[in-house]
């Protein structure tokens, strides 16, 4: 894919570099302060606790499958967070129920079936999440042999997709990862920080390297902040003082305090007795170990092009350009021109479709099989 298509040295995730915020940024082209998914778990001050739920109404920005369907592009999604229910009345034409028992090979088998459909029935946009090496990385650490074995298995599945696309005219494949993985050996238990004085009234909701602390009053916030600052290496911010470059200030969902674990450590809200993780993510996106991959191949992709990096928010506008549809106005991402084949450069098979101008609007599509995924997927210890 790198030699015949486009590649980047790194895919820079949003902050926090965890599954649900990253998948939301990949799909919407905006950062967590706009799409609202500020971690795998958090509290919405009006709605309550969010815990790795897939109900689309939690998402505050339009996902790309809705953008595509709104403009007349038939879409299929096989496991992508927030795709299981309609978003503002719009859904992918085909959407599959979540099951952690479904293997990556089964997903690719179904995608190959979709690709073999006749033109009128074949989806023009297909999204899928593959488990890949994530679980092995959490359980064994990023350098474990089990991780590389899962990478090899995933590579074989990508090869199968490439072979299937050979029979589909003007097709392209984009492969990304939502985040990286870092080795960890230290667990920071939030119950120990919030056990004394006014800090006991604060509530921590944590996932990976980030803990959002919600405070009912000023004294509890002061107590929690003081306790966290006494912990070696932990960075603590009041919501109003969060660095602008984190793009993390979502007033109704970000904690009154935000704590970031140091390298080699992660937060856990639960009790002792759970097997500690050996790999974790969620750290600042500039950390090299948090960065993912980007490969693109096929129609509309500039052959042999390379960029130092691409942001997760740039992926949705890149795919919109390949499809010839318009992005929602005012998104944070931009399509990297250096990775796109020009309208008048290269052979026809490498050129992207011409943007279609004004969006084509149509009534909300009916799913082939309307389904709703479970509200709390069962991910491995340490979180996805």
N, C-alpha and C positions, 0 to 999 in steps of 0.2 A: 504493500500500500504506500510505503514511503517513496519508493523509487518510481512508481507509476502514478502517484497521486500527490497529496499534500500532507505535510506533517509539521508538528511544532515541537520545540524542545521541552515544553511543559504546558499543561493545562492548569491555569490558576483558579482554584475553587473560590467560592465566596467564604466569608467568615460567618459562622464556624464551618470548618471543612468537614462536615458530617453529611450523612446520606440524604436526609429529608431537605435541609436547606440547599444542598448542592443540586439535587434532582429538580427542585423547584426553580433554581436559577438557570439550569440548563434548558428547562422547558419554557420559561417565561422571558428570559433575557433581562431580568432585573435582579437587584440584590435583595437580601432578606428584609431590609428596612421598608421595601415596597411590596414584596410578595407575602410577607408576614410569617414565613416559616422560619422562626429564629433559632430553632434547634430541633432535635428529634423529639424533645419533650419541652414544654413550656406552659405558662398560664396566660390565658387571655382574660383580662380583667373584667370583661363582661360575660364571656362564654364559659370560662372555667378551664380545666386542665386539658391540654392536648398531649396525647401520648402515642406518638407514631401512628396516628390515624390517617385514613385514606379518603375520608369524606371531602369532596372537592370544594365545599363551601368554606373550608379553612383557608384556601388559597385566595389571596387578594389580588392577583394579577392573572391575566389571560394566558393559559398554556398553549403551546404551539398546535396541539391537535384541535383545539377550538378555533384558533386563527385559521388553520387550514380548512376545516369544515365550513367555517363562515364564508370562505371564498370558493366553495365548491370543490374542494379537494377531499376525496374519499380517504379516510384514515383508519388505521388499525393500531391498537396498542395492546401489547402483551406484557403486562406487569410494569407499570410506571406509576409512582405515587401520584395520587389525586386523579387518576384516569378512570376510576371504577364507577363514579357517579357523574351526572351532568354538572357542568360548571355554568351557572347562569342560564340553564335550560339547554345548553349545547353539549354534545358528547361525541366521542369518536364513533364512527359507523360500526366498528367492531372493537369490542373491549372484553378482556378475559378476566374471570374472577381470580383473586389472589389465592395462591396456595404455596406454602413453602415446600410442599412435597413435589412440586413441579420442577423437573430438572432443566438445566440449561439446554441440554440436547433436545428435550421435548419442545421447548420454546422454538428452537431453530427449526425443528421438523415442521412445526405449524407455519412458521414464517415462509419456509420454502414452499409449502402448499399454497399460501397466499400469492406468492410470486408466480406460481404456475397458472393462476386463474386467467381467464380471458380479460382483455383490456378493460371492458366496462365494469367487471367485477373486481379486478385487481386493485388493492389500495395503492394510492400514489405516495402516501407517507405511512411508514411503519416505524413504530418505536418499540423497543423492548429493553428490559433490564435483565442482565445475566448476573447470577451470584458471583461467578468468577472466584478470585482468591480471597474475598473479604473475610469470610468466616475463619478460614485457615490462618489468616493474618492476625485476627483477634486472639485466637486460641493459642497459636504457636509462635507468633512474632513474624515480622515481615521478611526475615531472612531464612525462615524454616523451609526445609525441602518440600513440605506439603504445599507451600505457597507456589513454588515454581512448578510443581506438578499441575496445580490448578491453572496456572498461566498457560502451560502447554496444552491442556485440554481446551481452554478457551480459544487459543490460537487455532486449533483444529476446527472449531466451530465457525470462526471468522472465515477460514479458508472455504468451508462449505457454503457460506453465504456468498462469497465472491464467485464461486463456481455457479451457483444458482442465478446470480445476476447476469452472467454471460448471455443468458437467453432472454433478458429483459431489455428492450431498447431504451436508450437514454436514461439509464439507471445510475445510481450512486450509492455508496455506502460510507457512513460516518461512524467511527468508533471512538468513544471517549470513556474515561473513568471519572467517577464523581469526586474522588479524593485519593490521597495516598495513605500511607501507614507508617507509624513510627514505633520503635520498641519502647515498652514501658515496664517498670518494675516496682512502682510505688503507687499505692491507692490512697487518695485523700478523701476521707469519709466526712461528709458534710455534717452528719449528726454530732461529730466531735467538736466542730467549730461553733455550732449553734446550741450548745447545751447549757450555757451560763447566762444568768441575768436576763436583760431585755432581749438579747439575741435569740432566746428560745421562742419568741413570738414570730421570728422571721421564718420563711419557708424556702428551702433550696430545691430547685428542679434542675437536675444536671444530666448531661450526656457527654461522655468523652472528656475533652479538655476544657469544657465550658460549663459553668454553673450560673444560672440566673437565680438571684435571691430576691424574694418578694417580701416587702415589709409593711405591716399594718400601721406603723407610726414611726416617727423620727427616732425615738430612743432605740427601737429594735434594729433600725438600719445602722445607727451608730455602733451598737454593740456587735452586730454581725461584721461590719467593716473592720472594726478593731481586731476581732478574732482572726479574720482572714489575713489581715496585714501582718500578723505575727507568724504566719506560716511561710516558711522559707520558699522563695521563688514564685509564690502566687502573685499575680497582678490583679488589682481590684480597681474597678471604675464605678463611680456613680453614673446612672444612665445619662444624665445631662452632660457629663464630662467624657463620654466615650470618644475616642479618636474618630474624626470624621472619615478617615480612610477605611475603617472597619465596616462602614455602611450597616450599622447594627442598631440604630436608635429607632425602634418601633414602639411608639408611646404606649399602646395598649397591650403589648406582649413582652417586650424586653424587661428584664428584672430591674428593680430599683438599684440593685448592685449587680455587676457582672464580674465574675471571677474567672481568670484564665490560668490553667495549670501550667507549671514549668515543664520543659522537656523531660521525658521519662516518667511523668506522673499523670494521673487522671482522676476525676471526681467520681464518687459513687455515693448515692443516697441510701442505698440498702444496707442491711446488716452484714457483719462478717459471716464467713462460711461459704460464700460464693467464690468459685474458682477465679482468681485474679486474671485479668487479661494480660497477654504479653505483647499485644500490638494495639495501638489506638490512634485516633485522629481527632479533628476538631480544633487543632491549633491554628495559629495565624497562617493565612494563605501564602505569605512570602517564604514560609519554611519549606525548603526543598522537598523534604519528606512528605509534605502534604499535597504536593502537586501531582497531577495525573497525566494522562496521555491524550493525544488527539491525532487521528489519522483519517483522511478522507480520500476517496477513490471514485472515479467514474465521471459521468457527464457533468460538465460545469466546473470541474475541479482542475486547477492548473497543474499539469504534469510536472513532477519533480520539484514543486515549490516547497519552500520551508520558511517557517517563521520561528523566532526565538520562543515566543509564547503566545497563547491565546487565553482569554478569560472565559470562564464558564458562561458568562452572560453574552458572549459573542457567538455561541453555538447556535442558538435559535435564529438570530438574523442570518447566519451563514446558511442554515437549512432553508430558510424562507427564500433566499436568493436562488438556491438550487431549484426550488419548486416554482419560482417565478410568481410568488405571492408577496403581499405587503405585510410588514411587521405592524403590530399595534403601535400607534404613535407614542413617541417619547420614551421608548425603552432605553435601558442603560447600555446595552450591547451594540456592537456594530459589526457588520460582516467584514472580515479581513480581505481587502481587495487583492492582496498579494497572493492569496491562495485560490482565487477564483479565476477561471478561464475568461478572457475578455470576449465580448460579443463578436469581435471580428479578428480574433487571433486563435491559431491552432485549428486542427481538423474539426469537422462538424461533430464527431463523436466526443470531443472534449469540451465543447462549448456548453455553457449553461443556458437554460431557457430564458427568454426575454421576459422581464417583469410584466405582469398582466395589466397594470394600470389600476383603475378603480376596482375595489373588491366586489366580488359577486356575492350578494347576500341571498340566503335561502332559509326556509323554515328549519328549526332544529331537527337534526337527523335522528332517526330511530336506530338504536343499536340492533345488530343482528340477533344478539341474545342479551337483553338488558340484564345486567347483573350488578351487584354491589359487593365489593370485597369486605372482608372482616375489618372491624374498626381497630383491632390491635394485632397486627402480624407478629408472629413469634420469631424474633430474631435471636441470634446467638448471644451469649454473655458478652457484655461490653457494648452492645448496640451495633446497628448496621453502619 
